[in-house]
Structure formats: C-alpha cells, structure tokens
C-alpha cells in the first residue's frame, strides 16, 4: 500500500461524490490503482469499527417507507438484503417453532434440506450486513400470511422467494459496477439456484429423497416456473430473470414497509 | 494480501451520458461482423451485448467471443456426456457416438425419476449448445459429437479404457462424475463473469449458470437417495467442504482403486482451489469480502454453512485442467 498513486476507498459509494470521483479518475489516469478495503463494497476496518462485532441493527417502524437508491452497488446490495432478510425471516420462523416444523415437515430428510437452506440464508444476510457496514439495511417487518398453514403453502411461498432471489441476482448482474461485487453476487446466486432446485423437488415429492416423486423434472422445470410469474425461456433453457421493479413487486406483499426504488437502472 | 484492485468501473454519470444503443445504431456506430452475425441470429441479448461493448469501448468483442467459445466447449462436453449416458438426444446417433454402446450397462440401471432428470438435463445442455452456437455464428466452429469426447478420461472414445470407465457400469460412480461435471460448469461460468462485466451477455451467462446449479443440486439428491447415511452429499444441493471431501464419494463401492484415485484427484480439482487460490479459492473457503464469516455464522451452522452459502469460481486454466482428459482435442 506504499504506492502514492494508490487510492484507498473504504466505501465505494464515495466514488459517486465529486471530490473522490475526481481523485478516482486522477488515480486511473496516472496509471494508479483503486483499492477497495477487504469487505467488498464497504469496509469499516480503518474507520475504527471492529469487523468482529456486527453493528447494532436498527429496525424500520411498521409502515415506514424504505427508499433504496439503485444508482450504486451499495444500493443494489441493499436491495438484495431485502430478499435475504425475507428468506431469513421465513426460515427462522419455521425453525423457531418446533411444533410447526414437525407438523409441516415430519420427515428428517425434509428438515435437513430446509435447515441447510435456513443456515445459508442467515449467512447471506449476515454477510451483506457486514459488507455494507454503515449502509446495512435496517430490519424490515414481514408477514408471511398463510404460508405456515400447510406443507404445500410453505413450499409454495418458499419456491416463490427463492426463485425471486435467483431472478433478482440474474437481473441485477449487468448493472453492478464493481467486478468484485459482481463476483460476490455470482457466488450467492448459484446457491439460490441450488435451493430453488431443492424446494421444487420437495414440492414434487413426498420428501427430499424423491420418495413418491411424480416427475423427476420439477427441479428445473422452466415452463412451471413461468406459471409462477417468472421470466424464463424453456426453449433456450435459461433460468429466471426479473427487473428490479418486478422483484420489488413480488416481495412487497410480504413486507410491512413500502419499499420504493429510485434511480432504477434499465 | 487483503486488498482488491478495482478495475475501471463505468461511473453512473458516464453511462447516462452515453447514447442509447438504438441511437448508436442510427448514428452509424461501428458495427462488427460479430454483432451483425449475432443480430441475424436468434439470440438478441448476445447481439445487444456485443454492440454495447463496442459503444462503451469496454472489453473488445474478441473477449466475449472467446468466453462464449469456452462456454460452448463446456456445454458440448455436458450435452455429449448425457447423450452418451442416455443413448439419445438431438443429434445423437450410434455412428457419431463411439462410446454409447459401452455405457449400455449403466443406462439400463437408470429408470423412473432419475431417467427423467438426466433426460431433462441433457436437453437443457443441448439447448445451451444451440444458443451459444447461434450467438457465435461462424465463430462457433464445427459441430461436435460424441466422437470428440472420451468420458472414460483417456481422450480416445474408440478404445474407452480410461480411469473413469467404471462410470459405464456403476451407477453411483456415474452419478458422482455427473455431479462433478455440473459443478465444474457452475464454477466455470462464475470464473468468466468478470470477462462479461457490464454486458447483456452477462445476463444470459448468469441464467445458464443458475441452471447448472439447479442440475448439480438435483444430482446430489439422487445420489443421497442411494446413500442415505452419506451426509457429505447435502439434500439442499449445496457444496459443503472442499476438494474430494465435498464430492461425497466415500460410499461408492465396486470400483477399482485406480479409478477411485483418479476420481479423487479430479474432485480435488473440481472442489479445490485453482492455480491462484486468491482468485479461485477452494469450496472450503469461509472468507468473503476479506472477512472470515465463521464466527458471524456461529449460530447458523458455522463454517459448514458458510462453505455452503457461497459457491466459488474457477479460472479458465483450472477448468481446462479438469476437462482435458475427457476431450480428444487439446484444449487451450
């Protein structure tokens, strides 16, 4: 880090501000490099906060409007946090009640699959919070309606959420401005794809091992996904993709706060 | 090294200052043969991507072409693998697939839902080949058949005597190899994402990438149903651990030691680190964005969950090393 042509950016959002952006362009024009601090899109290592201690999380009030500016990567990942929070809350609610869990999913194999997914979604959310640092999205409030009324209801909601995640990351990828942030989203989206495959299998079968299975195709049946409102291409075998606005519309019915998007890239 | 070099992103105001693609076309922006070809074919997103590359003056279209050609080889490999296993699929014939007969014993063991799965995945891979060929046009090269690959891993489908030959008779071994091909595809597309940075081609690649992840997930569940106690194979379809330990081959029996060794070596590559562990960490990695997430995830599965929650990329050279034994031609 001894090169004086190197500029250290703790928060890439700062690049959007005039002074730093000028520095940024100057650094590039003289052949320097711009270095992000370890956390991919915002770091607090040198600002005093300890990376080992997550910040105290704030929460939105019910009904409080949430505005997310998508003009920066920080905004795009704040929006990703909406979906990760939603999935996190959904699975934590299931596992928060042993009675509900065993009532909906008595099978040990179902529980193992769902437990992994629950852990992954918690990791995704916690990671995004750490990466976003002071820009982390406060806690939203969710209402999953009748999703916990039956196994079928739960899986219907689960596959909606996970396919929304796949389609959101797929749609956002080309608008991400930092190649390292793109890579991080790529690391997450394939895991969402794995989950989507699993949840559609659970929906197809008696349980995760395929006992009582009817088709053997549901895990990646794009025509079926299209009936759930996702943009797929069965002929070209292309998975889901949705625009930011479409993703927000899918998530909104389950969120107590109105989520508003600004500077939506298209 | 705990810093990351940021490569010239397009700032939002720069993008806004650029004319729309339609305006660029109307103004007679330089249009390459590649773009014209792509425009003339079915794949509109790819055509738009190539054009946007030229207008924005980012990576040369040659880079995109090279990435798509690499992706095409991988999709061909997978498509021909499933054609060989199932003994069918678009473009398949006994004449152009010298290994199909050798795989008849394992084919007879694939029934019901597993057969439906492998058939669907086969058709997806065939569709991916068609899409990429369409996008590449004349740059797609000759049509490849089963004769271009040796799934026993000896680069000679005529003799079919490589170390992976047990896949032709042992369903558990075959399914492990199948999972390996799918996860190789997932890591390969992830490794190329940076080369498609800020293009519409990226979106197409991501959509294929997610399909490969669905496939890999499903294969894991088929395997787990055959080995219920093997918890290395996650029902969630995620990758736990790295190297051969992530493949879940511990319960495979009836395969010669030399073949198990070859498979272990392959899985160490498929789930391990690439030549550069910085760019391509092992799947055992628990550090994202420079932060070890093990403690953060302590209440939610700890290190194992962190490993599962993030898939890692592999660089092109790493992928080439994995697939070369199965490709007759020399891959570069």
Boltz contact constraints between the chains, C-beta under 6 A:
constraints:
  - contact:
      token1: [A, 33]
      token2: [B, 5]
      max_distance: 6.0
  - contact:
      token1: [A, 34]
      token2: [B, 6]
      max_distance: 6.0
  - contact:
      token1: [A, 35]
      token2: [B, 3]
      max_distance: 6.0
  - contact:
      token1: [A, 36]
      token2: [B, 4]
      max_distance: 6.0
  - contact:
      token1: [A, 36]
      token2: [B, 6]
      max_distance: 6.0
  - contact:
      token1: [A, 38]
      token2: [B, 2]
      max_distance: 6.0
  - contact:
      token1: [A, 38]
      token2: [B, 290]
      max_distance: 6.0
  - contact:
      token1: [A, 39]
      token2: [B, 289]
      max_distance: 6.0
  - contact:
      token1: [A, 39]
      token2: [B, 290]
      max_distance: 6.0
  - contact:
      token1: [A, 39]
      token2: [B, 291]
      max_distance: 6.0
  - contact:
      token1: [A, 40]
      token2: [B, 289]
      max_distance: 6.0
  - contact:
      token1: [A, 51]
      token2: [B, 291]
      max_distance: 6.0
  - contact:
      token1: [A, 71]
      token2: [B, 12]
      max_distance: 6.0
  - contact:
      token1: [A, 109]
      token2: [B, 235]
      max_distance: 6.0
  - contact:
      token1: [A, 112]
      token2: [B, 235]
      max_distance: 6.0
  - contact:
      token1: [A, 113]
      token2: [B, 235]
      max_distance: 6.0
  - contact:
      token1: [A, 113]
      token2: [B, 236]
      max_distance: 6.0
  - contact:
      token1: [A, 116]
      token2: [B, 234]
      max_distance: 6.0
  - contact:
      token1: [A, 116]
      token2: [B, 236]
      max_distance: 6.0
  - contact:
      token1: [A, 116]
      token2: [B, 238]
      max_distance: 6.0
  - contact:
      token1: [A, 117]
      token2: [B, 236]
      max_distance: 6.0
  - contact:
      token1: [A, 119]
      token2: [B, 300]
      max_distance: 6.0
  - contact:
      token1: [A, 119]
      token2: [B, 301]
      max_distance: 6.0
  - contact:
      token1: [A, 119]
      token2: [B, 305]
      max_distance: 6.0
  - contact:
      token1: [A, 120]
      token2: [B, 308]
      max_distance: 6.0
  - contact:
      token1: [A, 120]
      token2: [B, 309]
      max_distance: 6.0
  - contact:
      token1: [A, 122]
      token2: [B, 300]
      max_distance: 6.0
  - contact:
      token1: [A, 123]
      token2: [B, 297]
      max_distance: 6.0
  - contact:
      token1: [A, 123]
      token2: [B, 305]
      max_distance: 6.0
  - contact:
      token1: [A, 123]
      token2: [B, 306]
      max_distance: 6.0
  - contact:
      token1: [A, 123]
      token2: [B, 309]
      max_distance: 6.0
  - contact:
      token1: [A, 124]
      token2: [B, 309]
      max_distance: 6.0
  - contact:
      token1: [A, 126]
      token2: [B, 296]
      max_distance: 6.0
  - contact:
      token1: [A, 127]
      token2: [B, 288]
      max_distance: 6.0
  - contact:
      token1: [A, 127]
      token2: [B, 293]
      max_distance: 6.0
  - contact:
      token1: [A, 130]
      token2: [B, 291]
      max_distance: 6.0
  - contact:
      token1: [A, 131]
      token2: [B, 289]
      max_distance: 6.0
  - contact:
      token1: [A, 166]
      token2: [B, 210]
      max_distance: 6.0
  - contact:
      token1: [A, 170]
      token2: [B, 206]
      max_distance: 6.0
  - contact:
      token1: [A, 170]
      token2: [B, 207]
      max_distance: 6.0
  - contact:
      token1: [A, 173]
      token2: [B, 202]
      max_distance: 6.0
  - contact:
      token1: [A, 173]
      token2: [B, 206]
      max_distance: 6.0
  - contact:
      token1: [A, 174]
      token2: [B, 202]
      max_distance: 6.0
  - contact:
      token1: [A, 174]
      token2: [B, 203]
      max_distance: 6.0
  - contact:
      token1: [A, 177]
      token2: [B, 9]
      max_distance: 6.0
  - contact:
      token1: [A, 178]
      token2: [B, 6]
      max_distance: 6.0
  - contact:
      token1: [A, 178]
      token2: [B, 9]
      max_distance: 6.0
  - contact:
      token1: [A, 179]
      token2: [B, 7]
      max_distance: 6.0
  - contact:
      token1: [A, 179]
      token2: [B, 194]
      max_distance: 6.0
  - contact:
      token1: [A, 179]
      token2: [B, 197]
      max_distance: 6.0
  - contact:
      token1: [A, 180]
      token2: [B, 4]
      max_distance: 6.0
  - contact:
      token1: [A, 182]
      token2: [B, 193]
      max_distance: 6.0
  - contact:
      token1: [A, 186]
      token2: [B, 190]
      max_distance: 6.0
  - contact:
      token1: [A, 186]
      token2: [B, 193]
      max_distance: 6.0
  - contact:
      token1: [A, 187]
      token2: [B, 310]
      max_distance: 6.0
  - contact:
      token1: [A, 187]
      token2: [B, 311]
      max_distance: 6.0
  - contact:
      token1: [A, 190]
      token2: [B, 186]
      max_distance: 6.0
  - contact:
      token1: [A, 190]
      token2: [B, 213]
      max_distance: 6.0
  - contact:
      token1: [A, 190]
      token2: [B, 311]
      max_distance: 6.0
  - contact:
      token1: [A, 191]
      token2: [B, 309]
      max_distance: 6.0
  - contact:
      token1: [A, 191]
      token2: [B, 311]
      max_distance: 6.0
  - contact:
      token1: [A, 193]
      token2: [B, 210]
      max_distance: 6.0
  - contact:
      token1: [A, 193]
      token2: [B, 213]
      max_distance: 6.0
  - contact:
      token1: [A, 193]
      token2: [B, 214]
      max_distance: 6.0
  - contact:
      token1: [A, 194]
      token2: [B, 213]
      max_distance: 6.0
  - contact:
      token1: [A, 194]
      token2: [B, 217]
      max_distance: 6.0
  - contact:
      token1: [A, 194]
      token2: [B, 237]
      max_distance: 6.0
  - contact:
      token1: [A, 194]
      token2: [B, 238]
      max_distance: 6.0
  - contact:
      token1: [A, 197]
      token2: [B, 214]
      max_distance: 6.0
  - contact:
      token1: [A, 197]
      token2: [B, 217]
      max_distance: 6.0
  - contact:
      token1: [A, 197]
      token2: [B, 218]
      max_distance: 6.0
  - contact:
      token1: [A, 197]
      token2: [B, 237]
      max_distance: 6.0
  - contact:
      token1: [A, 198]
      token2: [B, 217]
      max_distance: 6.0
  - contact:
      token1: [A, 198]
      token2: [B, 236]
      max_distance: 6.0
  - contact:
      token1: [A, 198]
      token2: [B, 237]
      max_distance: 6.0
  - contact:
      token1: [A, 208]
      token2: [B, 235]
      max_distance: 6.0
  - contact:
      token1: [A, 209]
      token2: [B, 225]
      max_distance: 6.0
  - contact:
      token1: [A, 210]
      token2: [B, 113]
      max_distance: 6.0
  - contact:
      token1: [A, 210]
      token2: [B, 225]
      max_distance: 6.0
  - contact:
      token1: [A, 213]
      token2: [B, 113]
      max_distance: 6.0
  - contact:
      token1: [A, 216]
      token2: [B, 113]
      max_distance: 6.0
  - contact:
      token1: [A, 216]
      token2: [B, 116]
      max_distance: 6.0
  - contact:
      token1: [A, 216]
      token2: [B, 117]
      max_distance: 6.0
  - contact:
      token1: [A, 217]
      token2: [B, 116]
      max_distance: 6.0
  - contact:
      token1: [A, 217]
      token2: [B, 120]
      max_distance: 6.0
  - contact:
      token1: [A, 219]
      token2: [B, 214]
      max_distance: 6.0
  - contact:
      token1: [A, 219]
      token2: [B, 218]
      max_distance: 6.0
  - contact:
      token1: [A, 220]
      token2: [B, 214]
      max_distance: 6.0
  - contact:
      token1: [A, 236]
      token2: [B, 127]
      max_distance: 6.0
  - contact:
      token1: [A, 236]
      token2: [B, 131]
      max_distance: 6.0
  - contact:
      token1: [A, 237]
      token2: [B, 124]
      max_distance: 6.0
  - contact:
      token1: [A, 237]
      token2: [B, 127]
      max_distance: 6.0
  - contact:
      token1: [A, 237]
      token2: [B, 128]
      max_distance: 6.0
  - contact:
      token1: [A, 237]
      token2: [B, 211]
      max_distance: 6.0
  - contact:
      token1: [A, 238]
      token2: [B, 207]
      max_distance: 6.0
  - contact:
      token1: [A, 239]
      token2: [B, 207]
      max_distance: 6.0
  - contact:
      token1: [A, 239]
      token2: [B, 210]
      max_distance: 6.0
  - contact:
      token1: [A, 239]
      token2: [B, 211]
      max_distance: 6.0
  - contact:
      token1: [A, 241]
      token2: [B, 207]
      max_distance: 6.0
